[in-house]
Amino acid sequence: MPAATIGNDYYRHHEDSHALIGDRTGQSYRLGDAVTVKLVEAAPVAGALRFELLSEGRYEKAPRGKRTRHEQPKSRYKKRRR
């Protein structure tokens, strides 16, 4: 399953932890995780199968100190309207 089809995040491969971790969300899929998939397409002549990922990954802290959308600090100052 191509990493680009997992979701609306950019997933990087972390070789040391055998995981794909989303840059924006911190959502991760590790080698050996149980996932639920749906068969989308089968090409018997080529012997190819295409799957769609249905289950969500684990949510961990975003890698390399990046904050997720929900962890952004709130500003002490209100924006002025003009």
Steps between C-alpha positions, in 0.01 A plus 500: 500500500659833398559744787333775297165317530502484882348839574526874462842530664859457384639178648873451551668163547690475829738212452606469865141446623372323184215750471329748271427818698289792375673838508191704586297266720757269655285204399717189464487153349767258623616171358278230650202726582164337433305699239169460321505531120248480218577341164439774242631346181630163381681439170519121459713511184768712667450338842460845655279602791421854617381564853351794689594554865195517730655504847673796664855498625629585844517864602829597651686823541585657168861420403792739534331746731222592258163567657174364374210732427345425841824570689555851364522755783219753512595862464458726801399785273186531295527606139371847431231550243543788260 
